[in-house]
Amino acid sequence: MRDLPFPRGAIYVQLWRNTFVPALLAWAGAQEDAFGTNGKLESMGQIGVIWDNIYPDIALNDKELKIVVNVVRLPTQE
């Protein structure tokens, strides 16, 4: 979580835990295949939509978006 592109300030971490993660889980749970959402995170842009709603003052570039996706994505088993 320390890789997330947050400015200094505890409010961002609190929003992550209390708002961002629940919103992402609610989106995933509403999908037809909730267990297949890992592959949809980037292609559907859902991470960016949720991020923009919760953190409108923190714009993400492509590199930062990839970091956020990697933080929330479950690791794949090989």
C-alpha positions as a Markdown table, in Angstrom:
| # | Residue | x | y | z |
|---|---|---|---|---|
| 1 | Met | 0.0 | 0.0 | 0.0 |
| 2 | Arg | 2.9 | 2.3 | 0.5 |
| 3 | Asp | 3.4 | 2.3 | -3.3 |
| 4 | Leu | 0.1 | 4.1 | -3.8 |
| 5 | Pro | 0.5 | 7.7 | -5.3 |
| 6 | Phe | -0.8 | 9.5 | -2.2 |
| 7 | Pro | 0.3 | 12.9 | -1.0 |
| 8 | Arg | 1.2 | 13.1 | 2.6 |
| 9 | Gly | -1.7 | 12.9 | 4.9 |
| 10 | Ala | -3.6 | 10.2 | 6.7 |
| 11 | Ile | -7.0 | 11.1 | 5.1 |
| 12 | Tyr | -5.9 | 9.4 | 1.9 |
| 13 | Val | -5.1 | 6.1 | 3.6 |
| 14 | Gln | -8.4 | 6.3 | 5.5 |
| 15 | Leu | -10.3 | 6.9 | 2.3 |
| 16 | Trp | -8.5 | 4.0 | 0.7 |
| 17 | Arg | -9.5 | 1.6 | 3.5 |
| 18 | Asn | -13.0 | 2.9 | 4.2 |
| 19 | Thr | -14.2 | 4.0 | 0.8 |
| 20 | Phe | -12.0 | 2.9 | -2.1 |
| 21 | Val | -11.7 | -0.8 | -1.2 |
| 22 | Pro | -15.4 | -1.2 | -0.3 |
| 23 | Ala | -16.4 | 0.5 | -3.6 |
| 24 | Leu | -14.1 | -1.7 | -5.6 |
| 25 | Leu | -15.4 | -4.8 | -3.8 |
| 26 | Ala | -19.0 | -3.7 | -4.4 |
| 27 | Trp | -18.3 | -3.3 | -8.2 |
| 28 | Ala | -16.6 | -6.7 | -8.3 |
| 29 | Gly | -19.5 | -8.3 | -6.5 |
| 30 | Ala | -22.0 | -6.9 | -8.9 |
| 31 | Gln | -20.3 | -8.4 | -11.9 |
| 32 | Glu | -21.7 | -11.5 | -13.6 |
| 33 | Asp | -18.4 | -13.4 | -12.9 |
| 34 | Ala | -17.2 | -11.8 | -9.6 |
| 35 | Phe | -14.2 | -14.1 | -9.6 |
| 36 | Gly | -13.1 | -13.0 | -13.1 |
| 37 | Thr | -12.9 | -9.3 | -12.4 |
| 38 | Asn | -9.1 | -9.4 | -12.0 |
| 39 | Gly | -8.7 | -9.4 | -15.8 |
| 40 | Lys | -11.2 | -6.6 | -16.2 |
| 41 | Leu | -9.6 | -4.1 | -13.9 |
| 42 | Glu | -7.5 | -2.3 | -16.5 |
| 43 | Ser | -9.6 | -3.0 | -19.6 |
| 44 | Met | -12.8 | -1.6 | -18.2 |
| 45 | Gly | -11.2 | 1.3 | -16.5 |
| 46 | Gln | -13.1 | 0.7 | -13.4 |
| 47 | Ile | -10.2 | 1.5 | -11.1 |
| 48 | Gly | -9.8 | 4.9 | -12.7 |
| 49 | Val | -13.5 | 5.6 | -12.4 |
| 50 | Ile | -13.6 | 4.7 | -8.7 |
| 51 | Trp | -10.3 | 6.6 | -8.1 |
| 52 | Asp | -11.6 | 9.8 | -9.7 |
| 53 | Asn | -14.8 | 9.7 | -7.6 |
| 54 | Ile | -12.9 | 9.2 | -4.3 |
| 55 | Tyr | -9.7 | 11.1 | -5.0 |
| 56 | Pro | -10.8 | 13.9 | -7.5 |
| 57 | Asp | -7.8 | 16.0 | -6.4 |
| 58 | Ile | -5.2 | 13.3 | -7.3 |
| 59 | Ala | -4.8 | 12.7 | -11.0 |
| 60 | Leu | -3.3 | 9.4 | -12.1 |
| 61 | Asn | -0.9 | 9.0 | -15.0 |
| 62 | Asp | -0.6 | 5.6 | -16.7 |
| 63 | Lys | 2.3 | 4.5 | -14.5 |
| 64 | Glu | 0.4 | 5.4 | -11.3 |
| 65 | Leu | -2.8 | 3.7 | -12.5 |
| 66 | Lys | -0.8 | 0.6 | -13.1 |
| 67 | Ile | 0.5 | 0.8 | -9.5 |
| 68 | Val | -3.0 | 1.0 | -8.2 |
| 69 | Val | -4.1 | -1.9 | -10.3 |
| 70 | Asn | -1.2 | -4.0 | -9.1 |
| 71 | Val | -2.0 | -3.2 | -5.5 |
| 72 | Val | -5.7 | -4.3 | -5.8 |
| 73 | Arg | -5.2 | -7.2 | -8.2 |
| 74 | Leu | -4.9 | -10.7 | -6.6 |
| 75 | Pro | -1.7 | -12.3 | -7.5 |
| 76 | Thr | -2.0 | -15.0 | -10.1 |
| 77 | Gln | -1.0 | -18.5 | -9.3 |
| 78 | Glu | 1.5 | -20.1 | -11.6 |
